[in-house]
Amino acid sequence: MSERKPVPGFWASLKHAFAVPAEEYLKPQEREWLEKLARKVVERGLTAPALLMLESARPLNYVGAHVILFFKPVISLLFAPERCDEVAALLQKRHALKVLIQIIERCEAERTDKSKQRNTGP
């Protein structure tokens, strides 16, 4: 019987086959956009539904980015094509929704602190 020899580099190529890429940092423009979005969500009183939707959609944000790119010809009738590309690039960053959730929670905490100060003030 002939003995099988391992394929050179085969196991090395599989070593990182299922590795998740390192988190990419958000650009200042992206962080600013998330801040504006979070403030609008909190101002409209939609914190709880937004957090529920974002937490449930978090595993699919990468897929959502590709859906946006797929429907870009239709979406670009309503929004600038550059904006579609920016949103898709933001959603491709796996931690972007986590950051948005944290910003919404922070803005909600600030809003409740301000309302408590108004109610307990002189």
C-alpha positions as CSV (number, residue, x, y, z in Angstrom):
1,M,0.0,0.0,0.0
2,S,1.2,3.5,-0.8
3,E,1.2,5.9,2.0
4,R,-0.6,9.2,1.4
5,K,1.5,12.3,1.9
6,P,-0.1,15.4,3.2
7,V,-0.6,18.2,0.7
8,P,1.9,20.9,1.5
9,G,0.2,24.0,2.9
10,F,-3.2,22.4,2.9
11,W,-3.6,22.5,6.7
12,A,-2.0,25.9,6.8
13,S,-4.6,27.2,4.4
14,L,-7.4,25.8,6.5
15,K,-6.0,27.3,9.7
16,H,-7.9,30.6,9.2
17,A,-10.7,29.3,7.0
18,F,-13.4,30.4,9.5
19,A,-11.7,33.3,11.1
20,V,-13.7,36.5,11.6
21,P,-11.7,39.5,10.3
22,A,-10.6,42.0,12.9
23,E,-12.9,44.9,13.7
24,E,-12.4,47.8,11.4
25,Y,-12.5,51.2,12.9
26,L,-15.3,53.5,12.1
27,K,-14.5,56.6,10.1
28,P,-15.4,60.0,11.8
29,Q,-18.0,60.5,9.2
30,E,-19.6,57.1,9.9
31,R,-19.6,57.7,13.6
32,E,-21.2,61.1,13.1
33,W,-23.9,59.6,10.9
34,L,-24.6,57.0,13.6
35,E,-24.8,59.7,16.2
36,K,-27.4,61.6,14.2
37,L,-29.4,58.5,13.6
38,A,-29.3,57.6,17.3
39,R,-30.4,61.1,18.3
40,K,-33.4,61.0,15.9
41,V,-34.4,57.6,17.2
42,V,-34.4,58.8,20.8
43,E,-36.1,62.1,20.0
44,R,-39.0,60.2,18.4
45,G,-39.3,57.8,21.4
46,L,-38.4,54.8,19.3
47,T,-35.6,53.5,21.5
48,A,-37.2,50.2,22.5
49,P,-38.4,49.1,19.0
50,A,-35.1,50.3,17.5
51,L,-33.0,48.3,19.9
52,L,-35.2,45.2,19.4
53,M,-34.9,45.5,15.7
54,L,-31.1,46.2,15.7
55,E,-30.4,43.3,18.2
56,S,-32.3,40.9,16.0
57,A,-30.7,42.1,12.8
58,R,-27.2,42.2,14.1
59,P,-26.2,38.8,12.7
60,L,-27.5,39.8,9.3
61,N,-25.9,43.2,8.9
62,Y,-23.3,41.9,6.4
63,V,-26.1,40.3,4.3
64,G,-28.0,43.6,4.6
65,A,-25.1,45.4,3.0
66,H,-25.2,43.1,0.0
67,V,-29.0,43.5,-0.3
68,I,-28.5,47.3,-0.4
69,L,-25.9,46.9,-3.2
70,F,-28.2,44.5,-5.1
71,F,-31.1,46.9,-4.9
72,K,-28.9,50.0,-5.5
73,P,-30.5,50.8,-8.9
74,V,-33.9,51.1,-7.3
75,I,-32.8,52.7,-4.0
76,S,-30.8,55.3,-5.9
77,L,-34.1,56.7,-7.2
78,L,-34.7,57.9,-3.6
79,F,-31.2,58.4,-2.3
80,A,-27.9,59.4,-3.8
81,P,-25.9,56.4,-5.1
82,E,-22.9,57.5,-3.1
83,R,-25.1,57.3,0.1
84,C,-26.1,53.7,-0.8
85,D,-22.4,52.8,-1.1
86,E,-21.6,54.5,2.3
87,V,-24.4,52.7,4.1
88,A,-23.4,49.4,2.5
89,A,-19.7,49.9,3.5
90,L,-20.8,50.8,7.1
91,L,-23.0,47.6,7.3
92,Q,-20.1,45.5,6.1
93,K,-18.3,46.4,9.3
94,R,-19.6,43.7,11.7
95,H,-19.5,45.9,14.8
96,A,-21.3,48.9,13.3
97,L,-24.7,47.9,14.6
98,K,-23.2,47.2,18.1
99,V,-21.8,50.7,18.1
100,L,-25.2,52.1,17.0
101,I,-26.9,50.2,19.8
102,Q,-24.4,51.6,22.3
103,I,-24.9,55.2,21.1
104,I,-28.7,54.8,21.2
105,E,-28.5,53.5,24.8
106,R,-26.2,56.4,25.8
107,C,-28.5,59.0,24.2
108,E,-31.5,57.5,25.9
109,A,-29.7,57.6,29.3
110,E,-28.9,61.2,28.7
111,R,-32.5,62.0,27.9
112,T,-33.8,60.3,31.0
113,D,-31.2,62.1,33.1
114,K,-32.3,65.5,31.7
115,S,-36.0,64.7,32.3
116,K,-35.3,63.6,35.9
117,Q,-33.4,66.9,36.5
118,R,-36.3,68.9,35.2
119,N,-38.8,67.0,37.3
120,T,-36.8,67.3,40.6
121,G,-35.6,70.9,39.9
122,P,-36.9,73.9,42.0
